[in-house]
């Protein structure tokens, strides 16, 4: 559903500020995103005042935006934002040259009021009801978790584990959400830039590099993404040198996808890679998998693979059941929506679901950053810590800057 209000005097930041402030103030649900390698910003607003949870039968869902936590052992349902209003903005076209159907003229205009309303809308409890102020996590906690993981792997109980950490980042008084979002859009053209708000559940901002599943027309797509190193030099992809540990880590993820295909007796698929790809200031190894859903007579492949893949070995470990139980026992915090999945469903003829990585939970006075590292028998705990620091910086560096 679209309206057709044109505001020729506003720039993009003013538009987004007024839009977000108005709908956060009204307790509406909101999702804003830009796909990798795209110049189109998508805006979805759910004005129903109803926090909805839906099953993962994607093909049966209406148009909307789906948000699923890392852990959901109760009913495997996801939060769903209905497209009460939906429109797009061309980022490479001046606003005065396009329709910008986004809010009524009665909306808030004062920049300081907008800033204050947005900050006050950031909640102070997470989706499990746990007080954020009670969460503490240190480098020693993470190192200890990695060492436990390595010990469990050497005992033969796991082949890989992906421990995560939580990092608290104080937000300055003049922290500006719109500035941070705009700079993410400019800085990470190859990432899924996203911002979403569900009252009582949370407000998140992120730049995910990893597609979980995509369906468009007759094609299904997924990827295996693992291995991390810092991008260096004028041609970082050409300069990349991968260790055996990183190559094997990525191969484990690829094998898991192939095993999922085997479980459903799917043999006709295309695999390309691995190849080095860049995501912000980091490099990863990636393999791409595609399936012709028409030729294989598998129209529900998106839903089936989503249920099989999550949580992937890239965010959990291998074997998946044992790795999940290890994390449940030893991780000292609730991952909440980190390492879950997010994305638009049945919008503009396609569904694109991303793993919720390189992400931050926004609170009134601080942000919670999350990051994980793939641990194998050859892992060095200190280097795994450094990897998580680099991953946290992808979002954290954009939240530290307070210029409006």
BALUM-256384 format. One record per residue (C-alpha): x, y, z; residue in one letter; residue number from 1. Coordinates in steps of 0.02 Angstrom, whole numbers, plus 32768, in hexadecimal, padded with zeros to 4 digits. Example, Ala and Ser with C-alpha at 12.3 -4.5 7.8 and 13.67 -1.06 7.14 Angstrom:
<zanus>
ZANU:8267:7F1F:8186:a:1
ZANU:82AC:7FCB:8165:s:2
</zanus>
This chain:
<zanus>
ZANU:8000:8000:8000:x:1
ZANU:8046:80AA:7FCE:x:2
ZANU:8013:815D:7FE3:x:3
ZANU:8056:81E6:7F73:x:4
ZANU:8092:8278:7FDB:x:5
ZANU:8126:82D6:7F91:x:6
ZANU:8196:8343:7FFE:x:7
ZANU:820D:839C:7F8A:x:8
ZANU:8265:8402:8010:x:9
ZANU:82AC:8370:8076:x:10
ZANU:834D:8310:8063:x:11
ZANU:835A:8255:8087:x:12
ZANU:8394:826A:813C:x:13
ZANU:8304:82E0:8166:x:14
ZANU:8289:826A:8113:x:15
ZANU:82C8:81D2:8174:x:16
ZANU:82D2:8231:8218:x:17
ZANU:821E:826D:8210:x:18
ZANU:81E1:81C4:81D4:x:19
ZANU:8238:815F:825C:x:20
ZANU:820C:81D9:82E8:x:21
ZANU:8154:81DC:82B9:x:22
ZANU:813E:8121:82B0:x:23
ZANU:81A6:80FA:834B:x:24
ZANU:813E:817A:83AA:x:25
ZANU:809F:8125:836C:x:26
ZANU:80DE:8077:83A0:x:27
ZANU:80D9:803A:82ED:x:28
ZANU:814B:7FB2:82AC:x:29
ZANU:81CA:7FEB:822C:x:30
ZANU:824C:7F9E:81B8:x:31
ZANU:82C4:7FF9:8144:x:32
ZANU:8341:7F9D:80D6:x:33
ZANU:83B1:7FA2:803E:x:34
ZANU:83EB:7F06:7FE4:x:35
ZANU:84A2:7EE9:7FB9:x:36
ZANU:84DC:7F41:7F1A:x:37
ZANU:8439:7FA4:7F0F:x:38
ZANU:840B:805C:7F0D:x:39
ZANU:8359:8040:7F49:x:40
ZANU:8323:805F:7FFD:x:41
ZANU:8289:7FFD:8034:x:42
ZANU:8215:803B:80BE:x:43
ZANU:818D:7FCF:810E:x:44
ZANU:8117:800B:8196:x:45
ZANU:80A2:7F9B:81FA:x:46
ZANU:8019:8006:8249:x:47
ZANU:7FAE:7F75:828B:x:48
ZANU:7FEE:7F87:8341:x:49
ZANU:7FF2:7ECA:8342:x:50
ZANU:8095:7E6E:8364:x:51
ZANU:8082:7DD7:82F3:x:52
ZANU:80DD:7D30:82F4:x:53
ZANU:80CF:7CBF:825E:x:54
ZANU:8106:7C11:8227:x:55
ZANU:8195:7C01:81AC:x:56
ZANU:812A:7BCB:8118:x:57
ZANU:8167:7C5E:80B2:x:58
ZANU:8104:7C3B:8015:x:59
ZANU:8060:7C50:8076:x:60
ZANU:808C:7CF6:80C8:x:61
ZANU:8051:7DA0:808B:x:62
ZANU:80CE:7E28:8060:x:63
ZANU:8133:7E5C:80F7:x:64
ZANU:81D7:7E58:8158:x:65
ZANU:8208:7DC3:81C3:x:66
ZANU:8274:7DC4:8261:x:67
ZANU:82A7:7D21:82B6:x:68
ZANU:8315:7D0E:8351:x:69
ZANU:83AE:7C9E:835A:x:70
ZANU:8357:7C28:83D2:x:71
ZANU:829F:7BF9:83C9:x:72
ZANU:8280:7B4D:840F:x:73
ZANU:81C8:7B6A:8435:x:74
ZANU:816B:7B75:838F:x:75
ZANU:81E8:7BAB:8307:x:76
ZANU:8187:7C49:82E3:x:77
ZANU:81C9:7CF2:82AC:x:78
ZANU:8194:7DA5:82CA:x:79
ZANU:813D:7DE9:8230:x:80
ZANU:8129:7E9F:81FC:x:81
ZANU:8095:7EB3:8189:x:82
ZANU:80A5:7F2B:80F7:x:83
ZANU:801C:7FA7:8129:x:84
ZANU:8082:8028:80CA:x:85
ZANU:8115:8003:8058:x:86
ZANU:817A:806C:7FE0:x:87
ZANU:8227:807F:7F98:x:88
ZANU:82A0:8110:7F84:x:89
ZANU:8323:811A:7EFA:x:90
ZANU:83C3:814A:7F55:x:91
ZANU:8418:8187:7EB6:x:92
ZANU:8386:81F6:7E7F:x:93
ZANU:835E:82A0:7ED0:x:94
ZANU:82C3:8298:7F3E:x:95
ZANU:8270:8325:7EDE:x:96
ZANU:8272:82B7:7E43:x:97
ZANU:8215:8225:7E93:x:98
ZANU:817C:8205:7EFB:x:99
ZANU:81A2:81F2:7FB3:x:100
ZANU:8107:81A8:8005:x:101
ZANU:813B:81A2:80B8:x:102
ZANU:80D9:820B:8137:x:103
ZANU:8051:8289:8152:x:104
ZANU:8071:8344:8159:x:105
ZANU:8048:8346:8213:x:106
ZANU:80E7:82E6:8237:x:107
ZANU:8172:8325:82A9:x:108
ZANU:81E7:83A4:825A:x:109
ZANU:825B:83E5:82E3:x:110
ZANU:8304:8388:82D7:x:111
ZANU:8322:8387:8393:x:112
ZANU:8273:8344:83B6:x:113
ZANU:8290:82BD:8333:x:114
ZANU:8336:828F:8384:x:115
ZANU:82EA:8284:8433:x:116
ZANU:8253:821F:83FC:x:117
ZANU:82BF:819F:83A3:x:118
ZANU:8333:8187:8439:x:119
ZANU:82A2:8175:84B3:x:120
ZANU:8256:80ED:8447:x:121
ZANU:82EC:807A:8461:x:122
ZANU:82B8:7FFE:84E7:x:123
ZANU:831B:7FCB:8581:x:124
ZANU:82EA:7F13:8587:x:125
ZANU:830A:7E8C:8507:x:126
ZANU:828C:7E16:84BA:x:127
ZANU:82A3:7D95:8543:x:128
ZANU:8274:7E15:85C8:x:129
ZANU:8324:7E12:860F:x:130
ZANU:8363:7EBB:864A:x:131
ZANU:83EC:7EF7:85D7:x:132
ZANU:8445:7F49:866A:x:133
ZANU:845F:7E9D:86B6:x:134
ZANU:84C5:7E5E:8623:x:135
ZANU:8582:7E60:8639:x:136
ZANU:85FE:7E10:85C1:x:137
ZANU:86BC:7E18:85C0:x:138
ZANU:874E:7DE2:8554:x:139
ZANU:8775:7D5D:85D6:x:140
ZANU:86C4:7D18:85C3:x:141
ZANU:86DD:7D06:8507:x:142
ZANU:878B:7CBC:8512:x:143
ZANU:874B:7C3D:8591:x:144
ZANU:86BB:7C10:851D:x:145
ZANU:8731:7BF7:8489:x:146
ZANU:87A3:7B89:84F1:x:147
ZANU:870F:7B1F:8528:x:148
ZANU:86DE:7B10:8471:x:149
ZANU:878C:7AD8:843A:x:150
ZANU:8792:7A58:84C6:x:151
ZANU:86E7:7A13:8493:x:152
ZANU:8720:7A08:83DD:x:153
ZANU:87BE:79AA:840E:x:154
ZANU:8753:7930:8471:x:155
ZANU:86FB:7908:83CD:x:156
ZANU:8651:794C:8402:x:157
ZANU:8651:79DD:8386:x:158
ZANU:86AA:7A07:82E3:x:159
ZANU:8687:7AC2:82EE:x:160
ZANU:8638:7B3C:8369:x:161
ZANU:860A:7BF3:8352:x:162
ZANU:860F:7C4B:83FB:x:163
ZANU:85CF:7CFE:83FF:x:164
ZANU:85EF:7D94:846B:x:165
ZANU:858E:7E2E:849F:x:166
ZANU:85E2:7ED9:84A3:x:167
ZANU:8595:7F72:84F4:x:168
ZANU:85B2:801A:84A0:x:169
ZANU:8579:80B9:84F8:x:170
ZANU:851C:8131:8485:x:171
ZANU:8545:81EA:8493:x:172
ZANU:84BA:8265:84B7:x:173
ZANU:84BE:82A3:8404:x:174
ZANU:84C4:81F7:83B3:x:175
ZANU:8461:8207:8312:x:176
ZANU:840C:816B:82CF:x:177
ZANU:83EC:81B7:8224:x:178
ZANU:84A2:81E8:820E:x:179
ZANU:84DA:8138:823C:x:180
ZANU:845D:80E8:81C5:x:181
ZANU:848D:815C:8137:x:182
ZANU:8547:813B:814F:x:183
ZANU:852A:807E:8151:x:184
ZANU:84CF:808E:80AB:x:185
ZANU:8562:80EB:8061:x:186
ZANU:85ED:8081:80AD:x:187
ZANU:85AC:7FCF:8092:x:188
ZANU:8568:7FBE:7FE0:x:189
ZANU:857A:7F00:7FE5:x:190
ZANU:8517:7EE5:8086:x:191
ZANU:845F:7ED7:80B3:x:192
ZANU:8449:7F7B:8111:x:193
ZANU:83B4:7F71:8186:x:194
ZANU:835A:7FCB:8212:x:195
ZANU:82BF:7F86:8266:x:196
ZANU:8256:7FAB:82FF:x:197
ZANU:81D5:7F3B:8355:x:198
ZANU:818A:7F89:83F3:x:199
ZANU:81B5:7F22:848C:x:200
ZANU:822B:7EB3:8427:x:201
ZANU:82B7:7F26:83F3:x:202
ZANU:8307:7FA4:837E:x:203
ZANU:8396:7F64:8313:x:204
ZANU:840C:7FA7:828E:x:205
ZANU:8481:7F3D:8225:x:206
ZANU:84E7:7F1A:8188:x:207
ZANU:84DB:7E5F:8169:x:208
ZANU:854E:7E0D:80E8:x:209
ZANU:84F4:7D65:80E4:x:210
ZANU:845B:7D2B:8083:x:211
ZANU:8402:7C99:80D6:x:212
ZANU:8385:7C75:804C:x:213
ZANU:8342:7CD2:7FB4:x:214
ZANU:82B5:7CA2:7F3F:x:215
ZANU:8286:7D04:7EA3:x:216
ZANU:821E:7CBB:7E18:x:217
ZANU:8257:7C08:7E03:x:218
ZANU:8304:7C1F:7E50:x:219
ZANU:833C:7BF4:7F01:x:220
ZANU:83E2:7C35:7F43:x:221
ZANU:844B:7C21:7FE0:x:222
ZANU:8502:7C3A:800E:x:223
ZANU:8586:7BF5:8082:x:224
ZANU:85EB:7C82:80CF:x:225
ZANU:8679:7C66:814B:x:226
ZANU:872D:7C93:816D:x:227
ZANU:875B:7D44:819C:x:228
ZANU:87F1:7DB4:8182:x:229
ZANU:880E:7E6F:8178:x:230
ZANU:8809:7EBE:80CC:x:231
ZANU:88B5:7F09:80A9:x:232
ZANU:890A:7F68:801C:x:233
ZANU:88C7:7FB4:7F7C:x:234
ZANU:888A:7F0C:7F3C:x:235
ZANU:8859:7EAA:7FD9:x:236
ZANU:8806:7E19:7F7D:x:237
ZANU:88A3:7DFA:7F16:x:238
ZANU:890F:7E07:7FB2:x:239
ZANU:88A8:7D8B:8017:x:240
ZANU:8900:7CF0:8059:x:241
ZANU:8896:7C6F:80B4:x:242
ZANU:88D2:7BF5:8138:x:243
ZANU:88A1:7B3E:8138:x:244
ZANU:8837:7B5F:81D2:x:245
ZANU:87D1:7BE5:8177:x:246
ZANU:87BF:7B7C:80D9:x:247
ZANU:8781:7AE7:813D:x:248
ZANU:870B:7B55:81A1:x:249
ZANU:86B8:7B92:8101:x:250
ZANU:86B5:7AE2:80B8:x:251
ZANU:8654:7AA5:8151:x:252
ZANU:85CB:7B25:812E:x:253
ZANU:85C3:7AF1:8076:x:254
ZANU:85B8:7A39:80A4:x:255
ZANU:852A:7A60:811B:x:256
ZANU:84C6:7AB1:808E:x:257
ZANU:84E6:7A1A:801E:x:258
ZANU:84B0:79A7:80AC:x:259
ZANU:840C:7A09:80B9:x:260
ZANU:83F0:79EE:7FFE:x:261
ZANU:8410:7934:8017:x:262
ZANU:8391:792C:80A6:x:263
ZANU:8308:7963:802F:x:264
ZANU:834C:78F9:7FA0:x:265
ZANU:8379:7991:7F38:x:266
ZANU:8407:796A:7EC1:x:267
ZANU:83F5:79EF:7E3B:x:268
ZANU:844F:7A88:7E7C:x:269
ZANU:84DC:7AF9:7E44:x:270
ZANU:8570:7B1F:7EB7:x:271
ZANU:85EF:7BA8:7E8F:x:272
ZANU:8684:7BD5:7EFA:x:273
ZANU:86D0:7BEA:7F73:x:274
ZANU:870B:7C98:7F47:x:275
ZANU:8749:7D2B:7FAD:x:276
ZANU:86C9:7DB5:7FC5:x:277
ZANU:86D2:7E5C:801E:x:278
ZANU:8656:7E97:80A2:x:279
ZANU:8683:7F42:80E6:x:280
ZANU:8734:7F38:8129:x:281
ZANU:8733:7E79:8134:x:282
ZANU:874F:7DEC:80B9:x:283
ZANU:86F3:7D45:80BB:x:284
ZANU:86EE:7CA4:8057:x:285
ZANU:8648:7C85:7FFF:x:286
ZANU:85F7:7BFD:7F96:x:287
ZANU:8552:7C18:7F3A:x:288
ZANU:84C9:7B96:7F24:x:289
ZANU:8436:7BA4:7EAB:x:290
ZANU:83A4:7B31:7E84:x:291
ZANU:8321:7B39:7DFA:x:292
ZANU:8282:7B1D:7E62:x:293
ZANU:821A:7B02:7DC5:x:294
ZANU:828C:7A7E:7D79:x:295
ZANU:8298:7A24:7E21:x:296
ZANU:81DD:7A37:7E42:x:297
ZANU:8200:7A82:7EED:x:298
ZANU:819E:7B25:7EFE:x:299
ZANU:81AA:7B22:7FBE:x:300
ZANU:8268:7B12:7FBD:x:301
ZANU:827F:7BBC:8011:x:302
ZANU:821A:7B8C:80AB:x:303
ZANU:8263:7ADD:80B4:x:304
ZANU:8317:7B17:80AA:x:305
ZANU:82FA:7BA7:8124:x:306
ZANU:82C3:7B2A:81A8:x:307
ZANU:8353:7AB5:8182:x:308
ZANU:83DB:7B3A:817B:x:309
ZANU:83B5:7BA2:8217:x:310
ZANU:841C:7BAF:827F:x:311
ZANU:84A6:7B94:81FF:x:312
ZANU:854D:7B4B:822B:x:313
ZANU:8595:7BF8:8209:x:314
ZANU:853C:7C3E:82A3:x:315
ZANU:8528:7BA1:830C:x:316
ZANU:85A2:7B15:82E3:x:317
ZANU:85A9:7A5E:82AF:x:318
ZANU:8557:79E6:82D1:x:319
ZANU:84CB:7A64:82E2:x:320
ZANU:8467:7A13:836F:x:321
ZANU:8500:79F7:83DD:x:322
ZANU:8547:7AA3:83B6:x:323
ZANU:84A2:7AF6:83E1:x:324
ZANU:849B:7A9C:8488:x:325
ZANU:854F:7ACE:84AD:x:326
ZANU:8526:7B85:8490:x:327
ZANU:8486:7B78:84F4:x:328
ZANU:84E9:7B34:8586:x:329
ZANU:8584:7BA1:8581:x:330
ZANU:8559:7C4B:8533:x:331
ZANU:8538:7CC6:85BF:x:332
ZANU:84B9:7D35:8566:x:333
ZANU:841D:7D2B:84FB:x:334
ZANU:8445:7D46:8443:x:335
ZANU:8395:7D89:8428:x:336
ZANU:8385:7DB6:836F:x:337
ZANU:8441:7DAC:834B:x:338
ZANU:8469:7D1A:82D6:x:339
ZANU:83B0:7D03:82B5:x:340
ZANU:836C:7D37:820C:x:341
ZANU:8315:7DD0:81C4:x:342
ZANU:82D6:7E0C:811D:x:343
ZANU:8244:7E31:80A8:x:344
ZANU:81CB:7DA7:8079:x:345
ZANU:8166:7DA6:7FD8:x:346
ZANU:8192:7E5B:7FB3:x:347
ZANU:81A1:7E92:7EFE:x:348
ZANU:8199:7DDD:7EC6:x:349
ZANU:8227:7D99:7F31:x:350
ZANU:8258:7D60:7FDF:x:351
ZANU:8307:7D8C:8021:x:352
ZANU:8335:7D51:80CE:x:353
ZANU:83DC:7D81:811D:x:354
ZANU:8437:7D43:81B8:x:355
ZANU:842F:7DCF:8239:x:356
ZANU:84EA:7DF0:8246:x:357
ZANU:8554:7E8F:825A:x:358
ZANU:84C6:7ED3:82C1:x:359
ZANU:84A2:7F3D:835B:x:360
ZANU:8410:7F48:83D2:x:361
ZANU:83ED:8000:83F6:x:362
ZANU:83BF:8039:84A6:x:363
ZANU:83A3:80E9:84E5:x:364
ZANU:8452:80FD:852E:x:365
ZANU:84B8:8073:84DE:x:366
ZANU:84C2:7FF6:8450:x:367
ZANU:84DD:7F3C:8463:x:368
ZANU:8552:7EF6:83DE:x:369
ZANU:855A:7E3D:83B6:x:370
ZANU:85DB:7DD5:835B:x:371
ZANU:860F:7D1F:834C:x:372
ZANU:86A8:7CC0:8310:x:373
ZANU:86B9:7C15:82C1:x:374
ZANU:8720:7BA7:8335:x:375
ZANU:8775:7B06:82FD:x:376
ZANU:87FA:7A98:834A:x:377
ZANU:8883:7B0B:8306:x:378
ZANU:8839:7BAC:8349:x:379
ZANU:889B:7C2B:83AE:x:380
ZANU:8829:7C78:8434:x:381
ZANU:8880:7D22:842C:x:382
ZANU:886D:7D2A:836F:x:383
ZANU:87B6:7CF9:837C:x:384
ZANU:879E:7D8B:83F4:x:385
ZANU:87F2:7E00:8378:x:386
ZANU:877D:7DC1:82EF:x:387
ZANU:86E4:7DEA:8357:x:388
ZANU:872A:7E98:837A:x:389
ZANU:873B:7EB7:82BF:x:390
ZANU:8689:7E7D:82A2:x:391
ZANU:8645:7EEB:832D:x:392
ZANU:869F:7F81:82E2:x:393
ZANU:863C:7F6F:8240:x:394
ZANU:85A5:7FB8:829A:x:395
ZANU:85F6:7FFF:8336:x:396
ZANU:8661:807D:82D9:x:397
ZANU:85C5:80C8:828D:x:398
ZANU:856E:80D9:8334:x:399
ZANU:8601:8133:8386:x:400
ZANU:85F8:81C6:830F:x:401
ZANU:857D:8245:8350:x:402
ZANU:857F:82CB:82CA:x:403
ZANU:84CF:82F6:8292:x:404
</zanus>
